[in-house]
Amino acid sequence: MEKKKQLYEGKAKKVYETDDPNLLIVSYKDDATAFNGLKKGTIAGKGVINNQMSNFLMKKLQEEAGVPTHFVEELNERETVVKRVSIVPLEVIVRNIAAGSFAKNYGAVEGTVFAEPTVEFSYKNDELGDPLLNDSHALALGLATKEELALIKTYALKVNDFLKAFWLERGVTIVDFKLEFGRQSDGTIILADEISPDTCRLWDTATGKKLDKDRFRRDLGGVEEAYEEVMGRLKS
């Protein structure tokens, strides 16, 4: 499939048109950002890992968890054909353990395991700093319908159930993660964006070692090695 006009360049990906109006090509970059773009850098090989990991997990979610996704075909180590969608401007965060902004905002001790997962929404808007919002806010802003919000939550929890079990078998605990959903031309909601160490907090189950983008955010070092370790366990 041929890459045509570039439609968009974000913090981690470029998106191109193809000769099919319903399909796009996503190209993953090694650029890394944190804190809404205030911190910038490069993680060598990140684009390859994030592309291949996302595709592997999206296929699994479609086949084994019944969650429809935008994945169509992996073209090469950095590029993938996806279904064209209009992104719902909500970041959907599922949390199993207190960490990151949850620990900071609510004074929770990092590492506290929740009795059940939390699902929260942020308004996908860099200028506003991606503020947290509830269902009523999302409805008031016209970001999604009640039915869409309910479906998105259902899918998000299905993804969580699958990822918890999948990673636990590989000695990794999934602490929390961010998802994005999109609408196809007929209005169907499907999982989009990516599932990777950029969008998930992944801790070694035995040692608690961080194997994700927090190593970049917190200047912990060993960022590339952590991404490579997660990728190695993915296929184990």
matplotlib code that plots the C-alpha trace (Angstrom):
import matplotlib.pyplot as plt

x = [0.0, 1.3, 1.9, 0.5, -0.1, 0.9, -2.2, -0.8, 2.4, 2.0, 4.4, 5.1, 3.6, 3.0, -0.2, -0.5, -3.3, -3.4, -5.1, -8.0, -10.0, -10.9, -7.3, -4.3, -0.7, 0.8, 4.5, 6.0, 8.9, 11.6, 10.7, 9.7, 7.8, 6.5, 4.5, 2.4, 5.5, 7.5, 10.2, 11.5, 14.0, 14.7, 14.4, 16.4, 14.3, 11.1, 9.1, 9.9, 8.9, 5.8, 4.6, 5.2, 3.9, 0.7, 0.0, 0.6, -1.7, -4.4, -4.7, -4.9, -7.6, -9.7, -9.3, -9.4, -11.2, -13.8, -12.6, -12.7, -9.6, -8.2, -5.4, -5.4, -1.8, 1.8, 3.8, 7.2, 8.9, 7.7, 4.6, 1.1, -2.1, -5.1, -8.7, -9.5, -11.3, -12.3, -10.7, -13.0, -11.3, -11.1, -8.1, -9.4, -7.2, -7.6, -5.8, -5.2, -2.6, -1.9, 0.9, 1.6, -0.9, -3.4, -0.9, 0.1, -3.4, -5.1, -2.2, -2.3, 0.8, 2.4, 1.9, -1.4, -3.5, -7.1, -10.0, -11.2, -9.9, -10.8, -11.7, -11.2, -11.5, -9.3, -10.3, -7.8, -6.7, -3.0, -3.8, -5.9, -3.5, -5.8, -8.0, -9.9, -13.6, -16.6, -19.4, -21.6, -18.8, -18.2, -21.9, -22.0, -19.1, -20.6, -17.5, -19.5, -23.0, -24.2, -24.2, -20.7, -19.3, -20.8, -19.4, -16.0, -15.9, -17.0, -14.2, -11.6, -12.4, -12.2, -8.8, -7.7, -8.9, -6.9, -3.7, -3.6, -3.7, -1.4, 1.3, 1.1, 2.0, 5.2, 6.2, 4.9, 2.2, 0.2, -0.3, -2.3, -2.7, -4.2, -6.5, -8.0, -11.1, -12.3, -15.5, -15.5, -17.5, -20.6, -20.2, -18.9, -16.6, -13.3, -10.0, -7.4, -3.9, -1.5, -0.7, 3.0, 5.4, 4.6, 1.0, 1.2, 2.9, 4.5, 6.4, 8.4, 6.1, 9.0, 11.2, 8.9, 11.3, 9.7, 9.7, 8.0, 8.1, 8.4, 12.1, 12.2, 9.9, 11.8, 15.3, 15.8, 18.1, 18.0, 15.1, 16.0, 16.9, 13.5, 11.6, 13.6, 13.0, 9.3, 9.4, 11.3, 8.8, 5.9, 6.8, 7.9]
y = [0.0, 3.4, 6.3, 9.5, 13.0, 13.4, 14.3, 14.8, 14.7, 14.2, 13.7, 10.0, 9.3, 10.5, 9.7, 9.4, 9.0, 6.0, 5.2, 3.9, 6.7, 4.4, 3.4, 5.3, 4.5, 5.3, 5.7, 5.5, 7.9, 7.6, 11.1, 11.1, 13.7, 14.1, 16.5, 17.7, 18.3, 20.2, 17.5, 16.3, 13.6, 10.5, 6.9, 4.9, 2.1, 3.2, 3.6, 0.0, -1.5, 0.6, -0.2, -4.0, -4.2, -2.3, -4.4, -7.7, -6.6, -5.1, -8.4, -10.3, -8.0, -8.4, -12.2, -13.1, -10.3, -9.2, -5.6, -4.1, -2.1, 0.0, -2.5, -3.7, -4.8, -4.2, -3.0, -2.9, -2.5, 1.2, 1.4, 0.0, 0.3, 1.3, 2.0, 5.7, 7.1, 10.3, 10.3, 10.8, 13.6, 11.7, 10.0, 6.9, 5.9, 2.6, 2.2, -0.9, 0.5, 4.0, 5.8, 8.9, 11.7, 9.6, 9.3, 13.0, 14.4, 12.4, 11.8, 8.1, 6.0, 4.8, 1.0, 0.9, -1.8, -0.9, -3.2, -2.8, -0.8, 2.8, 4.3, 8.0, 10.5, 13.4, 16.0, 15.4, 19.1, 20.0, 23.7, 23.0, 20.5, 17.5, 18.2, 15.4, 15.3, 13.2, 11.8, 14.9, 17.1, 15.0, 15.1, 18.9, 19.5, 17.2, 14.9, 11.6, 10.3, 8.4, 5.2, 5.8, 6.6, 3.4, 1.3, 2.9, 2.0, -1.5, -1.9, -0.3, -2.8, -5.7, -4.4, -4.2, -7.8, -9.1, -7.1, -7.9, -11.7, -11.4, -9.5, -11.4, -14.6, -12.8, -11.5, -8.0, -6.1, -3.5, -0.6, 1.7, 2.6, 5.2, 4.3, 6.3, 5.4, 6.5, 6.6, 5.0, 6.7, 4.8, 5.9, 2.5, 3.0, 1.1, 1.1, 3.3, 4.9, 2.5, 0.1, 0.4, 1.3, 4.9, 4.5, 1.8, 1.6, -1.8, -3.0, -6.2, -8.3, -9.7, -6.6, -3.6, -2.3, 0.2, -1.0, 1.9, 5.6, 6.6, 5.8, 8.8, 11.0, 10.6, 10.4, 6.9, 5.8, 2.5, 3.7, 1.8, -1.3, -1.3, -1.0, -3.8, -6.0, -5.5, -6.4, -9.5, -10.6, -9.8, -12.6, -15.0]
z = [0.0, -1.0, 1.4, 0.1, 1.7, 5.3, 7.3, 10.8, 12.9, 16.6, 19.5, 18.6, 15.2, 11.7, 9.8, 6.0, 3.5, 1.2, -2.0, 0.0, 1.7, 4.6, 5.4, 6.7, 7.4, 10.8, 11.1, 14.6, 15.7, 18.3, 19.7, 23.3, 25.2, 28.8, 30.8, 27.9, 25.7, 28.3, 28.3, 25.0, 24.0, 21.9, 22.9, 20.3, 18.7, 20.5, 17.3, 16.2, 19.6, 20.0, 16.5, 16.8, 20.4, 19.6, 16.6, 18.5, 21.3, 19.1, 17.1, 20.4, 21.7, 18.5, 18.4, 22.1, 24.0, 21.4, 21.3, 17.8, 16.9, 14.1, 13.2, 9.6, 8.6, 9.7, 6.7, 8.3, 11.6, 11.9, 9.7, 10.0, 8.0, 10.2, 9.7, 9.3, 12.3, 13.9, 17.4, 20.3, 22.2, 25.4, 27.0, 28.8, 31.7, 33.5, 36.8, 38.9, 41.2, 42.5, 40.6, 38.6, 38.6, 40.7, 43.5, 43.2, 42.9, 45.6, 48.1, 47.5, 48.3, 45.0, 44.8, 46.6, 44.9, 44.2, 45.2, 41.6, 38.6, 38.1, 34.8, 34.3, 31.4, 30.4, 27.8, 25.0, 24.7, 25.1, 25.4, 28.5, 29.9, 29.3, 32.3, 34.1, 33.4, 34.2, 32.1, 32.6, 31.4, 28.4, 27.5, 28.1, 25.8, 23.1, 23.2, 23.2, 23.8, 26.9, 24.8, 23.5, 27.0, 28.3, 25.4, 25.8, 29.5, 28.7, 26.1, 28.4, 31.2, 28.7, 27.6, 31.3, 32.0, 29.0, 29.6, 33.3, 32.6, 29.5, 31.3, 34.6, 32.7, 31.6, 35.0, 34.5, 36.4, 34.4, 36.8, 34.6, 30.9, 28.5, 25.6, 22.8, 20.8, 17.4, 15.3, 11.9, 9.1, 10.2, 13.8, 15.1, 18.1, 17.9, 19.8, 18.2, 18.9, 20.5, 23.5, 24.4, 27.1, 26.1, 27.1, 29.9, 33.3, 33.4, 36.5, 36.9, 39.2, 41.3, 41.7, 41.0, 38.4, 36.1, 32.4, 30.7, 29.9, 33.6, 33.2, 30.8, 32.8, 36.0, 34.6, 35.9, 33.1, 31.2, 29.1, 25.9, 27.9, 29.6, 26.3, 24.9, 28.0, 27.7, 24.0, 24.8, 27.3, 25.0, 22.7, 25.4]

ax = plt.figure().add_subplot(projection="3d")
ax.plot(x, y, z, "-o")
ax.set_aspect("equal")
plt.show()
